[in-house]
Amino acid sequence: MTEILFWLAVFGIIYTYFGYPALLTMLARIRPQPGHYPRIRPLLTLLIPAYNEAAVIARKLENSLSLDYPREKLQILVVNDGSEDRTAEIVRGFAGQGAEICHNEVRQGKMAAISSAMPLVRGEIIVISDAANFFDPDALQELAAPFSDPSVGVVTGAKSILRGDGALGNSEGFYWKYESFILRQETRLGCCAAASGDSMALRRELFDPAVIGAFTEDFHMAMGIIRRGYRVVYASNVPSYERVSVSAEHEKERRARIIAGRYQAIFMARKLLPLNRPLLLWQIVSHKFTRPLVPLFMITALVTNLVLAAQTDVAPYRMLLCFQGIFYATALIGNHMERGNTFGKILYLPTFLLNSNMAALSGLYRFLTKGQTVLWKRVPRREEEELRHDKN
């Protein structure tokens, strides 16, 4: 029984990180490459939820106003969700250039804030974009193009981490390249199993306020639209750029709240998943539901490996235990090393993996103890640290 548990745990880890992407790639190659979408310019609302974003909101609005999209067809609407800083004041300073604001005195959470702004939305397509994300000039045109296909309900853009923020930024950037590869293969199969709330476009008529109360509102929103028969596609040519969190601890905080939302989704699977679409069901379970379980697989693999190494004389189990020991030792050392050189950056990869899965355990604890709410604890970003440093 111990041996079976060990190999099941190892299989779970390998399948999640390597097996699913490999199978997905093979299936995707059978399908023809999607063609180019014709350019369309529907009436579009760029919706920017903001809570205490004084450090970046002016730059976000400047970026939004500079985008290559007809101004008569673009509404820029900031939803100020009970900010306690100068966010609202800064946004009102852009009113003469066309920026609009929906001001909520009390913080309600991202989706409740977006829902409160819907009566002001004029666009037939809504692009939801975080205040700390910045677009290339043609981003809105590229996000709008797939909606020329009536089967498309959501278009999600690519997330890119700006360089120059050390090993944490490099590791986070590597992770998003890995995620981007998976999303491209899923799109080739017909539909993505995920959508990023950083840059997410949807048809206005498909917005459903029922997702209020979800910890990961972008995932719940995408699932609701998929269940209605629409597709989610990935626009890999539409990057949005942002800085990484201030520190590894802050990044773990961000990941913990996401994983708490993932567990919430797992427990709501019967209501969320498209049970009548087997291929897509496999994609969603493999892409989104197995990753939160990886830390549990890792713990099981370590404990059962210890037992097997102690109880048997089989050399491979001792070798595998040594391998696990090296991995965890390297990950722990990586937390205390300078990462400016190449060796330090390589060493940080196991550190990043271990920290990510420790954050997943924290997310599981938050979910089980009801310690996570829709009012996420805001994580400071590099821009804010640099702004504070400049003031001092």
C-alpha positions in Angstrom: 0.0 0.0 0.0 2.9 2.4 0.9 4.5 1.7 -2.5 1.2 2.3 -4.4 0.7 5.7 -2.5 4.3 6.7 -3.3 4.0 6.1 -7.1 0.5 7.6 -7.2 1.9 10.8 -5.6 4.9 10.8 -8.0 2.5 10.3 -10.9 0.3 13.2 -9.7 3.3 15.6 -9.6 4.7 14.5 -13.0 1.3 14.5 -14.7 0.4 18.0 -13.4 3.6 19.7 -14.5 4.7 17.7 -17.5 2.1 15.0 -18.4 -0.8 17.2 -19.1 1.1 19.8 -21.2 2.6 16.9 -23.2 -0.7 15.2 -23.9 -2.3 18.6 -24.7 0.4 19.4 -27.2 0.0 16.1 -29.0 -3.8 16.5 -29.2 -3.4 20.2 -30.3 -1.1 19.2 -33.2 -3.9 17.1 -34.7 -6.1 20.2 -34.9 -5.5 22.8 -37.6 -3.9 26.0 -36.6 -6.5 28.7 -35.9 -6.7 31.3 -38.7 -6.4 35.1 -38.3 -9.5 37.0 -37.1 -10.6 40.0 -39.2 -10.1 43.4 -37.6 -13.3 44.7 -36.0 -13.8 47.8 -33.9 -16.9 47.4 -31.7 -17.9 49.9 -29.0 -15.5 48.9 -26.2 -15.3 49.7 -22.5 -11.9 49.5 -20.8 -12.9 48.8 -17.2 -10.2 49.3 -14.5 -11.0 48.1 -11.0 -8.9 50.1 -8.5 -8.3 49.9 -4.8 -5.5 52.2 -3.3 -3.8 52.4 -6.7 -2.4 56.0 -6.3 1.1 54.8 -7.2 0.2 53.5 -10.6 -3.2 54.8 -11.7 -1.9 57.9 -13.5 0.5 55.8 -15.5 -2.3 53.3 -16.2 -4.6 56.1 -17.5 -1.8 57.6 -19.7 -1.2 54.1 -21.1 -4.9 53.6 -21.7 -5.4 57.0 -23.5 -2.4 56.2 -25.8 -3.9 53.0 -27.1 -4.5 52.7 -30.8 -8.3 52.4 -30.8 -10.8 55.0 -32.1 -11.6 57.3 -29.2 -15.2 57.6 -30.2 -15.6 53.9 -29.7 -13.6 53.6 -26.5 -14.9 54.3 -23.0 -12.3 54.3 -20.2 -14.0 53.6 -16.9 -12.2 53.3 -13.5 -14.1 51.6 -10.7 -12.8 53.1 -7.4 -13.5 50.4 -4.8 -13.4 52.4 -1.6 -9.8 53.6 -2.0 -8.3 55.3 1.1 -5.6 57.1 -0.9 -5.7 59.6 -3.7 -6.8 57.2 -6.4 -10.2 58.9 -7.0 -8.7 62.4 -7.0 -6.0 61.3 -9.6 -8.7 59.7 -11.9 -10.8 62.8 -11.8 -7.8 64.8 -13.0 -8.1 62.9 -16.2 -11.7 63.7 -16.8 -10.9 66.3 -19.4 -9.1 63.6 -21.5 -12.1 61.3 -21.4 -11.5 59.1 -18.3 -14.6 58.3 -16.3 -15.0 57.1 -12.7 -17.5 55.0 -10.8 -16.8 55.8 -7.1 -17.8 53.5 -4.3 -17.3 54.8 -0.8 -17.1 51.4 0.8 -14.8 48.6 -0.4 -16.9 45.7 -1.7 -14.4 43.5 -3.6 -13.5 43.4 -7.2 -16.5 41.7 -8.7 -19.0 43.6 -6.6 -17.3 46.8 -7.7 -17.4 45.8 -11.4 -21.1 44.9 -11.0 -21.8 48.3 -9.5 -20.3 50.0 -12.6 -22.2 48.0 -15.2 -25.1 50.6 -15.5 -22.4 53.1 -16.7 -20.8 50.7 -19.2 -21.5 51.6 -22.9 -19.3 49.1 -24.7 -20.6 45.9 -26.2 -17.2 44.4 -25.4 -15.7 44.9 -21.9 -12.0 44.7 -21.3 -11.2 44.2 -17.6 -7.7 45.3 -16.8 -5.9 45.7 -13.5 -4.4 49.1 -12.6 -0.9 47.7 -12.5 -1.0 46.2 -16.0 0.0 48.1 -19.1 -0.8 47.4 -22.7 1.0 47.7 -26.1 -0.6 50.2 -28.4 -2.6 47.7 -30.5 -3.8 45.6 -27.5 -7.4 46.6 -27.7 -7.7 45.9 -31.4 -6.2 42.4 -30.9 -8.4 41.6 -28.0 -11.5 42.7 -29.9 -10.7 40.7 -33.1 -11.7 37.2 -31.9 -15.2 38.5 -31.1 -15.8 38.4 -34.9 -16.5 34.8 -34.2 -19.9 34.6 -32.5 -18.8 31.4 -30.6 -16.2 33.4 -28.7 -17.4 34.7 -25.3 -14.1 35.6 -23.6 -10.7 36.6 -24.8 -7.8 36.5 -22.4 -4.5 38.3 -22.9 -0.9 37.2 -22.1 0.7 38.2 -18.9 4.3 39.3 -19.0 6.6 40.1 -16.0 8.9 43.0 -16.7 12.6 42.2 -16.5 14.9 43.7 -13.9 13.3 42.5 -10.7 15.9 39.8 -9.9 15.4 36.1 -9.5 11.9 36.4 -8.2 10.9 38.3 -11.3 12.8 35.8 -13.6 11.1 32.8 -12.0 7.7 34.4 -12.1 8.3 35.4 -15.8 9.4 31.7 -16.5 6.1 30.5 -14.9 4.0 32.8 -17.1 5.9 31.6 -20.3 5.0 28.0 -19.2 1.4 29.0 -18.6 1.3 30.8 -22.0 2.4 27.7 -23.8 -0.4 25.7 -22.2 -3.0 28.3 -23.0 -1.9 28.4 -26.7 -2.4 24.6 -26.9 -5.8 24.8 -25.3 -6.9 27.5 -27.6 -5.8 25.4 -30.6 -8.0 22.6 -29.2 -10.9 25.0 -29.2 -11.2 26.5 -25.7 -9.0 27.6 -22.8 -9.5 26.3 -19.3 -8.6 29.6 -17.8 -8.8 33.4 -18.2 -6.6 36.0 -16.6 -8.3 38.8 -14.7 -5.4 41.1 -15.5 -6.6 41.5 -19.1 -9.8 39.8 -19.9 -12.4 40.7 -22.5 -15.9 39.5 -22.6 -19.2 40.3 -24.3 -21.2 42.7 -22.2 -24.4 40.6 -22.5 -22.6 37.6 -20.9 -21.6 39.4 -17.7 -23.1 37.6 -14.7 -23.1 39.2 -11.3 -23.7 35.8 -9.8 -19.9 35.3 -9.5 -19.8 37.9 -6.6 -18.6 36.0 -3.6 -16.0 33.9 -5.6 -12.4 34.3 -4.5 -11.1 33.8 -8.1 -13.8 35.8 -10.0 -12.1 35.5 -13.4 -12.2 31.7 -13.3 -15.8 31.6 -12.1 -16.8 34.1 -14.8 -15.1 32.1 -17.5 -16.7 28.9 -16.4 -20.1 30.5 -16.4 -19.7 31.6 -20.0 -18.3 28.2 -21.1 -21.3 26.5 -19.5 -23.5 28.7 -21.7 -21.8 27.2 -24.8 -19.2 29.9 -25.6 -15.5 29.6 -26.0 -12.6 31.2 -24.2 -9.6 31.9 -26.4 -6.1 33.1 -25.6 -4.6 36.1 -27.4 -0.9 35.3 -27.1 -0.1 38.4 -29.2 -1.7 40.7 -26.5 0.8 41.0 -23.6 0.0 43.0 -20.6 3.0 44.0 -18.6 3.4 44.3 -14.8 6.1 44.2 -12.1 6.5 41.3 -9.7 5.6 41.5 -6.0 8.1 43.2 -3.6 9.3 40.0 -2.0 9.0 36.2 -2.1 6.8 36.5 1.1 4.4 38.9 -0.7 4.3 36.6 -3.7 3.4 33.7 -1.4 0.6 35.8 0.0 -0.7 36.5 -3.5 -0.5 32.8 -4.4 -2.2 31.6 -1.2 -5.3 33.7 -1.9 -5.5 32.3 -5.5 -5.2 28.7 -4.3 -7.9 29.4 -1.6 -10.1 30.3 -4.6 -9.0 27.2 -6.5 -10.1 25.0 -3.6 -13.4 26.9 -3.5 -13.9 26.1 -7.2 -13.1 22.4 -6.6 -15.8 22.2 -4.0 -18.2 23.9 -6.3 -17.2 21.8 -9.3 -20.6 20.3 -9.9 -22.1 23.8 -10.5 -19.1 25.2 -12.3 -17.8 22.6 -14.7 -19.2 21.9 -18.3 -20.1 18.3 -17.6 -21.4 17.9 -21.1 -18.1 18.7 -22.8 -15.7 15.9 -21.9 -12.5 17.2 -23.6 -12.9 20.6 -22.0 -13.7 19.0 -18.6 -10.4 17.1 -18.8 -8.6 20.3 -19.6 -10.1 22.2 -16.7 -9.4 19.4 -14.1 -5.9 18.9 -15.4 -5.0 22.6 -15.7 -6.7 24.1 -12.7 -7.8 21.4 -10.2 -4.6 19.2 -10.0 -2.2 22.0 -9.3 -3.6 22.9 -5.8 -3.1 19.2 -4.9 0.6 19.1 -5.8 1.8 20.0 -2.3 -0.3 17.1 -1.0 1.4 14.9 -3.6 4.8 16.1 -2.5 4.2 15.4 1.2 2.8 12.0 0.4 5.8 11.2 -1.9 8.3 12.3 0.8 6.7 10.5 3.7 6.1 7.2 1.8 9.7 7.4 0.4 11.1 7.7 3.9 9.1 4.6 4.9 10.1 2.6 1.8 13.8 3.6 2.2 13.7 2.4 5.9 11.8 -0.8 5.3 13.3 -2.1 2.1 16.8 -2.7 0.7 15.7 -1.5 -2.8 18.3 0.9 -3.9 16.1 3.1 -6.2 14.0 4.2 -3.2 17.1 5.4 -1.4 18.3 7.2 -4.6 14.9 8.8 -4.9 15.0 9.9 -1.3 18.4 11.4 -1.9 17.0 13.3 -4.9 14.1 14.6 -2.8 16.6 15.6 -0.1 18.8 17.5 -2.6 15.7 19.3 -4.0 14.4 20.5 -0.6 17.9 21.4 0.6 18.6 23.4 -2.5 15.2 25.1 -2.2 15.8 26.1 1.4 19.4 27.4 0.6 18.0 29.4 -2.3 15.9 31.5 0.1 19.1 32.8 1.6 21.4 33.3 -1.3 22.3 36.3 -3.5 20.6 35.7 -6.8 22.4 38.2 -9.0 24.6 35.6 -10.7 23.7 32.8 -13.0 24.2 30.1 -10.3 21.9 32.0 -7.9 19.2 32.3 -10.5 19.3 28.5 -11.3 19.3 27.7 -7.6 16.2 29.8 -7.2 14.0 27.6 -9.4 13.5 24.9 -6.8 13.0 27.7 -4.2 10.3 29.1 -6.4 8.6 25.7 -6.7 8.8 25.0 -3.0 7.5 28.5 -2.1 4.7 28.2 -4.6 3.5 24.9 -3.1 4.0 26.2 0.5 1.7 29.0 -0.5 -0.8 26.4 -1.9 -0.9 24.8 1.6 -1.5 28.2 3.1 -4.4 28.6 0.6 -5.9 25.3 1.6 -5.7 26.3 5.3 -7.4 29.6 4.5 -10.2 27.8 2.6 -10.8 25.2 5.3 -10.8 27.7 8.1 -12.8 30.3 6.1 -9.9 32.7 6.4 -10.2 34.0 2.9 -12.8 36.6 1.7 -13.4 38.4 -1.5 -11.6 41.4 0.1 -8.2 40.2 -0.7 -5.2 41.5 1.3 -3.5 43.8 -1.1 0.1 42.9 -1.9 2.6 45.8 -2.5 4.4 46.0 -5.8 7.8 47.2 -6.9 6.5 50.5 -8.2 5.2 51.4 -4.7 8.4 50.5 -3.0 10.4 52.6 -5.5 7.9 55.5 -5.1 8.3 55.4 -1.3 12.1 55.3 -1.7 12.1 58.3 -4.0 10.0 60.3 -1.5 12.5 59.5 1.3 
